[in-house]
Amino acid sequence: MPAFLRLVMIEHSVFALPFAYIAALTAMFQETGSISWWRLLLVTVAMVGLRTFAMAANRIIDREIDARNPRTAGRELVTGAVSVRSAWTGALVAVVFFLGAAALLNPLCLALAPIAVIPMVVYPYGKRFTNFPHAILGFAQAMGPVGAWLAVTGSWSWDAVILGLAVGVWIGGFDLIFACQDVAADRAHGVKSTPARFGIPAALYGARVCHAITAALLVWYALATHAGVFFWAGLTIVGCAFLYEHSIVKPRDLSRLNRAFFTVNGFIGIALFGCALLDLLVRGLGL
């Protein structure tokens, strides 16, 4: 079990969960004015289940590519710490938890759940046929806030779509940064990515554009949901974090890339969630 959890990097749920919680809690505020802890638990199970499936599938599908890349050659499926059979077993258990949570939420969530699984499997194959696999990852992650809103209301919301787009563009942007460290290996082995095709400077510029669009979408979401002062404070923090992230990663200096990818982006999700939660509580969200 510990090796499987390392395989799927369970701690990286911090990137997607905060935004799902923002969507779910905002929907609860608008629907009933109070938190449904049962629904919030089911949203958590669904998000972690789907992400665990996605990561396991990614590692299984990419294990031969990982074996040829010095950075990823130590991953559990490459070294044999986790067998392919065990990885598939863990992935199937995770997707069962996801589907089970969706079924307990409402019929619409269950009906749409299989659709959410598709891009999770398509993404790892994307680097074999497109220079923009980061966009597929962004699309997959954009479904999180939309699904969380549907989990609470059982109905469509364009506000959730705005937040989902913000999350998708944000994650696609920082995946552009992350992919810069694999340019040499990707080019050597025919793995497709934006940095491998267009170069690191172009990829970092694209990431800046993505994060500027993310900030604009978050402002749009704040206006659409009539957010209060604490949410706007959170957006200010996010904007400063973006500026810091892009100041420490340079085309000729990727030494602080992991700090930009893991530390800063993890901070962004947690900080914005904290501010959004405080804002909703101040505005009357009941516990």
N, C-alpha and C positions, 0 to 999 in steps of 0.2 A: 504493500500500500504506500509507504513513504516514497518508494521509487516512482510509482505511478503519479503521485501528487507532484513530484519534481518534474516528471515528464510533461504534465499539463500546466505547470507553473500556476498552481491554484491561487497563489497570492496576487496574480495579475488581474484577478476579478475586480480589483480596486479601480481599474480603468473604466469599466462599463457599468458596474453596479450603482455608483452615485447618481448617474444620469437617469437610470431606470427608477431609482427612488424619487428623484426630483419630479419625474413625470407622474408616478403613482401618487405621491403625496399632494401634488397640485390638483390632480383629478379628484382625490378624496376631499380636498378643501372645497372644490367647486360643487361636488355632488352632495356630500353630507355634512361637511364642516368638521369631521373628526376622522382620526386614523382607524382603519380596519387592520388590526395587527395580523389577523389570519390571512387576509389578502396580501399583505406586505410579506409575510412569510412565504406564501406561494410564489410571489414574484421573485423572491430571492432564490428559491429552489429551482424555478424555471430558468432564471438567468445563469446561475452557476451550472446547472445541468447542461444547458445548451452550450455554454462556453467550454465546459470540460469535454463534451463530445467534439466540438470544433477543434480544440487543441490536440486531442488524441488522434483524430482523423488527419489533421495536418502533419503530425509527427510520423504517422504510419505511411502516408502517401509520399512524404518527403525524405524518408529514411535513406534512400540511396544518394540523393542530393546532399543530405547532411553529412554522409560519410566522406564525401569528397571535399568538404569545406573545413579547413582547420578550426574555424570558430565553433562549428557545430558537431565536430567529430566525436565529442565526448558525450553527446546526448544518449539517453538511456536505451533507446532502440538500436543505436549504432553499436554501443558497447555490449549489449546483451543484458544489461541490468533489468530491462523489462522486455519480455518476449512480445512478438507481434500478436500472438493469441491473447495474451494478457491485456495488451493495449486495446484490442478490439472488444474484449469483454468489458473493460472499464468504459469504453466509449458507448457500448450498447446499454449498459446500466445507466449511464448518465442521460442518454436520450430517453430512456424509459421514465426516469424521474422528471425530465422536462415535459414529456407528453402527459404524465400523470398530473403534474401541477397545472398544466393547461386545461385538462379535463375538469379539475376541481374548481377552476376559476369561472369559466362560462363557456357555452357552446361555440361562440365565435372564436375564442382563443384556441380551442381544440381543433376547429376546422382549419384555422390558419397556421397551426403549429408545424405541420409537415413542410409548408412553404418556407418557413424560417430555417429549416435544416438544410435546404438546397445550397444556398451560397456558402455555407460553412464547409461543404465538400468541394464546391467549385473553386474556392479561393486557392487552395494549395496547387491545383492544376493550372491556375491562371498564369503562373510564372513559366509555364511551358508554351503558352500560345499568345500572350499579350505583354507588352512593355508596361502595362498599367495594372498589375495585380493589386496595387494599393487601393485602387478604386473599388475593386470587388470586396476587399476587406472593409472599406468604409461603408459600402452598401449593407454588408452583413451586420455591422455594428449599429447602423442607423435604425435597424428594426427594434433595438432594445427599448428605447423610450416609447415608441409607438405601441409595442406589445404591452408594456407596463400600463399605459393609459387604457388600452383595450381591456386589460385584466381587471381594472377597477370599474370602468363604465360599461363595457360590453358594446361600445359604439365608437365610430370613427371620430377623430379630432385632428383638425389641421394644426392646432397648437402643438400637439405631440409630433406631427410631421416636421414642424420647424425645429423643434428640439432634436429630433432624430437626425435631421440633416446636419445640424451643428455638430453632433457627436460623430457622424460618419465622416464629415470633412475634416474634423479635428484628428481622428484616428488615422485616416488616410494620409494626412499631412505628417504626423509623426512617424508613420511607417516609411514615408519617403526618407526621413532622416535616418531611421534605423537601417534601411537597406544600403546606405552609403558605405557601411563598413564591409560589405560583401562584394563590392564591385569587381575586384580582381578575380575572386573565385567564381563569381557569376559569369563573367566574360570567358573565363577559361573553360567552363563546363556548359556553356550555352543556356544558362538560366536567365530568364528575361526579367528585367525590372527597369524602372525609369532611370535610376542612377547608372546602371550598366549600359543602357542605350544612349542616354543623352549627357552623361557625366554628372559628377557630384555637384558642381556649382549650379547646374540647371535644376537638379533635384532639391537642393536647399532653397533655391528661389521658389520652386513650386510649393515647398512646405510653408514658406512665408505667406504665399498667396492663400493657401488653404487655411492657415490660421487667422489671416485677416478676414476671410469669409466666415470662419467660425465665429469670430467676435461679432461680426455684423448679424449673423443669424441668432446669436444669443441675445443681442439687443432687441431684435425683432420679437423673439420669444418673450422677453421681459415686457415689452409693450403690449403684446397680444394677451398676456395673462395678467396685466395690470399689477406687475410686481412692485414690491415696496422698496424702501431704501436699503434694506440689508441685502437684497438680491443684487441691487445695483452696485453695492459695495463689493459683493462677490465678483461681479463682472470686472470691476477695477482691478481686483487681485489677479484675475485670470489674464487680463491684458498685460499687467506687469510681468507675470510668469512667462507669457509668450515672448515678450521682449527679452527677458533674461535667457530663455531657452535658445533663441536665435542668436544671442550675443556670444554664447559659449561654444557654438559649433561653427567651424569655418571650413571652407573647402580644403584647405591645406593643414587643418588641425582638427582631427576627429577624436582627440584624446579624451574629451569630456562628453562624448556622445552618450555613454550610458547614463551619465548624470542627467542629461537633457531628456533622454527617453524614459527612464524609470522614475527618477526622483521628481523631476519637474512635472511630468504628466500625471503621475500619481497624486502629487500635491494639488494640481488643478482640479481633478475630480473631487477630491475630499474637501477642498476649500469651498468650491462652488456649492456642493451639497450642504455643507455646514451653514453657509450663508442663506441658501434657499430654505432650509428647514427653519432657521431662526426667523426668517421673513414670514413664513407661513404661520408659525406659532404666534408671532406678534400680531398678525392680521386676524387671528382667531381660530386657527386650526386646533381642534381639541384632541387631547391624548386619550 
